[in-house]
Amino acid sequence: MSTVLAVMAVLVAAPWRPGRPRMGRRFSPADPSADLVLLADLVGLGLLAGMPFPSALAASARHVDPALGRVITQVVRAARLDGSTVTFAAAEGPPARLLALAARAAITGAPLVAAVAAFADEARSAARSRHLGDARRLSVRLLFPLALLILPGFVLLVAGPVVLDSLARLDL
């Protein structure tokens, strides 16, 4: 009994590592749009809490993919050195569009929270449509293993005894 409980405890605690936050990802880590959506949501929460945009961006960079976090940290550092929001518009890499929208909103005086929320909604719907397309193609991709691996074995299992029985009756 104690062995079963020990095995269950190991299986439950296995995905958690002490140095890593316990935030699950909805999409694959190779998909940068998932981290961009998370980044936009976290920045939006920071802005709603009253943080300035560079501070919200820097605080959010710790909770996304490390490569994306490094890019965000470099952009925030450069913007603080320049002292202007135009630096955000010159950013490159995956967060370039989000930072360009934020820079445009800061320059024109538009509400920054609305721009970040619109970006998050647009990125989320693009990722959802991409995943729906992948799900639609999955059934076609699954036909190949079915036709090449499972179907021949099933035919041998069903037709094999019938053929052997017929051969035994013919005395060949």
C-alpha positions in Angstrom: 0.0 0.0 0.0 2.8 2.4 0.9 4.6 1.6 -2.4 1.5 2.5 -4.4 1.2 5.8 -2.5 4.8 6.6 -3.1 4.5 5.9 -6.8 1.4 8.1 -7.0 3.2 10.9 -5.2 6.1 10.7 -7.6 3.8 10.8 -10.6 1.9 13.8 -9.3 5.0 15.8 -8.3 7.0 14.8 -11.5 5.9 17.7 -13.7 6.7 20.3 -11.1 10.2 21.6 -10.7 11.1 24.0 -7.9 12.8 26.6 -10.1 10.0 26.8 -12.6 6.7 28.6 -12.2 3.7 26.3 -12.3 2.0 28.1 -15.2 0.8 25.7 -17.9 1.0 26.5 -21.6 -1.9 26.1 -23.9 0.2 25.8 -27.0 3.5 24.2 -27.8 6.6 26.0 -26.6 7.9 26.1 -30.2 4.9 28.3 -31.1 6.0 31.9 -30.5 2.4 33.2 -30.8 1.5 31.5 -27.5 4.1 33.4 -25.6 3.2 36.6 -27.4 -0.4 36.2 -26.3 0.7 35.5 -22.8 3.0 38.5 -22.9 0.3 40.8 -24.2 -2.1 39.6 -21.5 0.4 40.1 -18.7 1.3 43.6 -20.1 -2.4 44.4 -20.2 -2.8 43.3 -16.6 0.2 45.4 -15.6 -1.2 48.5 -17.4 -4.6 48.0 -15.8 -2.9 47.8 -12.4 -1.4 51.3 -13.1 2.2 50.3 -14.1 3.9 52.3 -16.8 4.4 50.4 -20.1 8.1 49.8 -19.8 7.7 48.4 -16.2 4.8 46.2 -17.2 6.8 44.9 -20.1 9.8 44.2 -17.9 7.7 42.5 -15.3 6.0 40.3 -18.0 9.3 39.3 -19.6 10.1 37.0 -16.7 7.0 34.9 -17.3 7.4 34.1 -21.0 9.9 32.0 -23.0 13.5 32.9 -22.0 14.4 33.9 -25.6 11.5 36.2 -25.9 12.2 37.5 -22.4 15.7 38.4 -23.3 14.5 40.3 -26.4 12.0 42.2 -24.3 14.6 43.0 -21.6 17.0 44.4 -24.2 14.3 46.6 -25.8 13.2 47.9 -22.4 16.8 48.6 -21.4 17.4 50.5 -24.7 14.1 52.5 -24.2 15.1 53.5 -20.7 18.5 54.6 -22.0 17.0 56.6 -24.8 14.2 57.9 -22.7 11.6 57.7 -25.5 8.9 55.4 -26.7 10.2 55.6 -30.3 12.7 52.9 -29.4 9.8 50.4 -29.1 8.8 51.1 -32.7 12.3 50.1 -33.9 12.2 46.7 -32.1 12.8 43.5 -34.1 11.9 39.9 -33.5 8.6 38.3 -32.4 7.3 41.2 -30.2 8.0 43.8 -32.9 4.3 44.3 -33.8 3.2 44.5 -30.1 5.9 47.1 -29.4 5.1 49.1 -32.5 1.4 49.2 -31.6 2.4 50.4 -28.1 4.7 53.0 -29.5 2.1 54.3 -31.9 -0.5 54.5 -29.0 2.0 56.3 -26.8 2.8 58.8 -29.6 -0.8 59.5 -30.6 -2.2 59.5 -27.1 -4.5 56.6 -27.7 -5.3 54.3 -24.8 -2.5 51.8 -24.4 -4.6 49.2 -22.7 -6.9 49.0 -25.7 -4.1 48.6 -28.2 -2.5 45.8 -26.1 -5.9 44.1 -25.7 -6.6 44.3 -29.4 -3.3 42.8 -30.2 -3.9 39.9 -27.7 -7.3 39.2 -29.2 -6.0 39.3 -32.7 -3.0 37.0 -31.9 -5.3 34.6 -30.0 -7.7 34.3 -32.8 -4.9 33.8 -35.4 -3.4 31.0 -33.2 -6.9 29.5 -32.8 -7.5 29.4 -36.5 -4.1 28.0 -37.1 -4.8 25.2 -34.6 -8.2 24.5 -36.0 -6.6 24.1 -39.5 -4.1 21.7 -38.0 -6.9 19.7 -36.4 -8.8 19.5 -39.7 -5.7 18.1 -41.4 -5.1 15.6 -38.7 -7.7 13.2 -39.9 -6.1 13.1 -43.4 -2.7 12.5 -41.8 -4.0 9.6 -39.7 -5.3 7.8 -42.8 -1.7 6.9 -43.8 -0.9 4.9 -40.7 -4.3 3.3 -40.8 -4.0 2.2 -44.4 -0.4 1.1 -44.2 -0.1 -0.5 -40.7 -3.4 -1.3 -39.1 -5.6 -2.2 -42.1 -3.3 -5.0 -43.4 -3.1 -6.6 -40.0 -6.8 -6.4 -39.6 -7.4 -8.0 -43.0 -5.0 -10.9 -42.2 -6.7 -11.4 -38.8 -10.2 -11.5 -40.4 -9.5 -13.1 -43.8 -6.6 -15.4 -42.7 -8.6 -18.0 -40.9 -11.2 -18.1 -43.7 -8.5 -18.7 -46.3 -6.8 -21.4 -44.2 -10.1 -23.1 -43.6 -10.9 -23.0 -47.3 -7.5 -24.5 -48.2 -8.0 -27.2 -45.6 -11.3 -28.2 -47.2 -9.8 -28.4 -50.7 -7.1 -30.7 -49.4 -4.3 -28.9 -51.1 
